[in-house]
Amino acid sequence: WISLMPTNIYGPNDNFDLNYSHVIPALIKKFIIAKNESLPTVEVWGTGQARREFLYVDDLAGAIVFCMENFDDSQHLNIGFGTDITVLELAQLISKIVGFKGEISFNSDIPDGTPQKLLDSSRIFGMGWKPSTSLSDGIKLTADWYSKKFFDVQNGK
């Protein structure tokens, strides 16, 4: 057996329920709804200063296969992207990708949580594996999937 520890994963088929989802699917849903309903503002929880690392689901799948073929150690192996981003920067990126033109507001009454979540993935990078999907490309793929699967269907498109 091997033990792999992935960072925050996102992509198609994620959980987009605003009460239970993680930050990327929640923001994608909020921004797509706001754009399509011409809402003036999207609220983001926290101050926007927390930092998070994200990995596209297909990159995780590739890392798992890579590790099954190239890794045999009793220590766990971190699987991450290698860089992080603030929630503010993430919200701005998602807003731009989905074409939302309104304002982004932050609800600082909701705590940020851990200030930073960033794995040290240097061991797997040193073995020759690297993620191939940039955050902006992965968000675009995920937002397109969500829009086609949920929003367009609900609006008869």
N, C-alpha and C positions, 0 to 999 in steps of 0.2 A: 504494500500500500504506500501511497504518498499522500502528503497533506499540503493542500494549496490554500492560500488565504487571499481571496480577491478583494480589491477595493470596491467602491460603489459602482454597481453595474447598471446600465440603462440600455434601452433599445426597444424595438417592436415587441409587442406582447407584454410589455411592462404593466404595472398596476397604476392606472390613471385615476383612481378614486381619490378625490381631494382630501378625504378624511384619513386615508391610510397609505397613500403613495409616498415615494421619496421625492426629493427636490426636483429632479429633471422632469419626470412625467407630470408632476403637479404644475410646474411652470409652463410646460408645453401646453397642457390643457387650458390653463388660465389665459395664456396669451392668444391661443387660437380662438377661444370663445370671445375674448375681448375684441379681437380684430374683426371677427365675423358679425358681432353684435354692435360694433362701433362704440364700445365702451371707452370712456375717457381715461380710465386708470386701471392698473393691475396692482393688487396688493401682494407683497412678498413678505413672508414671515421673517422676523428678526431684523437686525440692523443692516444686513448685507455684508458684514465684515468677516464672517466665518469663512474659512477656506476648506474646499473639498476637492478630492481627486475623483475622477470618473473614468470608467473603461467601458467601451462599447461591447455589447454582448458577444458579437462575432469574434472580437479579439480575445475575449475570455475563452471561448470555445477553441480557438486556435492555440492558445497558451496551454489548455488542458491536453490537447493532442500532442503538442510539442513536449510537454512534461512526461506524458506516458511513454514517449519514444526516447527521451533523453535524460530523464531524471530518476535517480534511485538513491534516496537518502531518507533517513529517519527524521531529519529536521523539516519543519514546514517551509514552504517557499511562498513569498509574497508575489502576487500578480497585480501590478498596477500600471498606470500610464507613465508615471515618473514626474509629473508636475501637477500642481493644483491651481485653483482659481477661486476668487471670492464669489460669494453668492450674488453680490452686486454685479460683478463682471458677467457671471452666468446669466442673470436676468437680462442684462443688456444684450448679450449674444443671442439668447432665445428670442427676445423681442425683435431684433433685427432679422433673424432668420425667418420668422413667421410673418414679418411685415406689419407688426403692430406699431402704430404711430403715436399712441397716447403716452401718458406718464406712468412711471413706475414709482410706487410708494412703498415704504418699508414700515411694518408694524413692529416697533421695538418693544411692545408689550409682550411679545412672544419671544422667549429666549433663543439665542443663537445656537445653543448646545456647545459641543466641544469646539474650541477656537480653530483647530486645524486637524484634518484627517488626511494624512499623506503617508503612504507606505514606502518603505525602502525596498525597491524592486531591483536593486543592483545585481543581485545574484542571478536572476533569470535573464536580465539584460546581458550579463557577462557570459551566459551560456549561448547567446546568439538570438534570443527571442526578443522582439519589440512589437508593440501594438502598431497596427497599420491604419487605423481609422482616427483621424483628428477629431477633436471634440466638436468642432463646427460641422464636419461632415456627418458624424454620428447623430448630432441633434437634428440636422436636416433630414436624414433618413428616418429618424424616429418621429419627427413632427409630420412628415409626409405620410407615414404609415398611420399615425393616429388620425390625421385629418380624413384620409380616405376611409378608414375603418369605422370611425365613429361620427365625426361631424358631418361629412358629406352624406352618409347614409341617413342620419337623423333629419337632414334637411332635404331629402328627396333627390339628391344629386347622384 
